[in-house]
């Protein structure tokens, strides 16, 4: 049986990304810093929102998460 890989988008919630792909934590930290993990917004803010707040291209983050 083949493994189904979660496909992340810029609309993915950051908390869900970390929950579904623990290795994604390093990518989120790389672009957004450690503060994300103590912020209550992690449960509702998307990659696109975080990218806007940190002046980062969301497609760059999504590409890394899906590799």
For each residue, the residues with C-beta under 8 A, 3 or more apart:
1:
2:
3:
4:
5: 66
6: 20 21
7: 66
8: 12 17 21 24 47 62 65 66
9: 12 47 62
10: 46 47 48 51 58 59 61 62
11: 46 47 48
12: 8 9 16 17 46 47 62 65
13: 16 17 42 43 44 45 46
14: 17 18 28 32 36 41 42 45 46 47 50
15: 18 19 42 43 44
16: 12 13 19 20
17: 8 12 13 14 20 21 24 28 47 65
18: 14 15 21 22 24 25 28 37 42
19: 15 16 22
20: 6 16 17 24
21: 6 8 17 18 24 65
22: 18 19 25
23: 26 27
24: 8 17 18 20 21 27 28 65
25: 18 22 28 29 37
26: 23 29 30
27: 23 24 30 31 61 64 65
28: 14 17 18 24 25 31 32 36 50 61
29: 25 26 32 33 34 36 37
30: 26 27
31: 27 28 50 51 54 56 60 61
32: 14 28 29 35 36 50 53 54 56
33: 29 36 54
34: 29 37 38
35: 32 38 39
36: 14 28 29 32 33 39 42 50
37: 18 25 29 34 42
38: 34 35
39: 35 36 42 45
40: 43
41: 14 44 45
42: 13 14 15 18 36 37 39 45
43: 13 15 40
44: 13 15 41
45: 13 14 39 41 42 49 50
46: 10 11 12 13 14 49 50
47: 8 9 10 11 12 14 17 50 51 58 61 62 65
48: 10 11 51 52 58
49: 45 46 52 53
50: 14 28 31 32 36 45 46 47 53 54 56 58
51: 10 31 47 48 54 55 56 57 58 61
52: 48 49 55
53: 32 49 50
54: 31 32 33 50 51
55: 51 52
56: 31 32 50 51 60 61
57: 51 60 61
58: 10 47 48 50 51 61 62
59: 10 62 63
60: 31 56 57 63 64
61: 10 27 28 31 47 51 56 57 58 64 65
62: 8 9 10 12 47 58 59 65 66
63: 59 60 66 67
64: 27 60 61 67
65: 8 12 17 21 24 27 47 61 62
66: 5 7 8 62 63
67: 63 64
